[in-house]
């Protein structure tokens, strides 16, 4: 069953909050990337060293790291990609504000008296 929130989602961030949001998304991306690396390295041993445990270990590894839509690896990679897209968008917004309003992020998006 497709989740109700499927499709394009929008995150609105106050301009003055961009630096903090960017730091949070970068930290989350780094942590998820560590998990992806660890999951890629995960190998399940054959517990009893017999055909049944060998088959089970193979199936467990496939379920975890395989290409199935609901595999842990695919889910984490999807989240990693979403975080990267958010980081890219925030970086673009930050560059725009830096170019027009300078480094005083507390004033970004505020009206300036003439």
N, C-alpha and C positions, 0 to 999 in steps of 0.2 A: 504494500500500500504506500503510495506516494505521500510524503508529509505535507501538511497544509501550508508550510512555509516555503515550498519549493519555488524556484525561480529567482529572479533578481531581487536582492534586498538592498535597502539604502540605509546608511548610517550617517546621521547628521552630527557634526561636531562644531561647537562654537569655535570661531577662529582662534581665540585666545587659548583654547584647550588643545590646539593641534600639537604643540611640543610634548605635552604629557601623554596624549593619546598615541602619538608616534612612538614614544619610549615604551609604553605598555604593549603595543602591538609588536614591536621589535623583540621585547622580552618573551612574549608568548610564542612568537615564531621560533626563536632560538630554542625554547624548551620543547616545542613540538618537533623541531628538527632533530634534537637529541633523541627523542622517543622513536622517531622514524629510523634513525641510524641503529639504535638498539634493537628495534624490531627486525630490521633487515638482517642483523647478525644472529638473531635467535635461531637456534637449531634444537629440535626436540630429540632427545636420545631415545633409543629403543629400551624402555624400562626393564623388561624381563629378558631382552635379547632373544626373543622368539618371534615367529611370524605374525602373531596377533598384535603384539606390542609394536612391531615394525610397521604394520599397516596403520595402526592407530597413530603412531608418531608421524608418519607420512601425511595422513589426513589432517592431523592437528596443525602441522606446518603449513599445509596448503590452505587451510581455513584461516590461519593467522597471516601468512605472507603471500598467499596465492592471489590470483587476479580476480577473484569473485567480487561482485559489487559490494558485498557486505563484509569483506575481509577487513581485519583490523588495519592492515597496511594501507589499503585503498582509502579507508575512512580517514586515517591520519594524514595521508598525503593530500586528500581533498581539503581538509582543514588547513594544512600548511599552505596550500595554494590560495585559499581565501584570505589567510592572514597576509600573504605576500601582496595580493591585490590591494588590500586595505593600506598596507605600508606604502605601496607605490602611489596610491591616490593621495594619502596624507603628505607624502614627500612633495608631490606636485603642488598641492595647495600651499604647503609651507614655503616652497620656492617662490610662488606667486606673491604671497604676503611679504616675504623678505625683500623681493624686488620692488614692491610698491610702498611698503610701510616700514621697512627697516627691521631691526632686531628686537624692538620693544613689543614682544608678543602679547603683553597685557593689553595693548591698544589695538590689536588686530581686530578688524570688523567693527570697530566703534566709529561713530561719526566724529569728525574733528571740526571744532568751531573755526570759522573763517576769520 
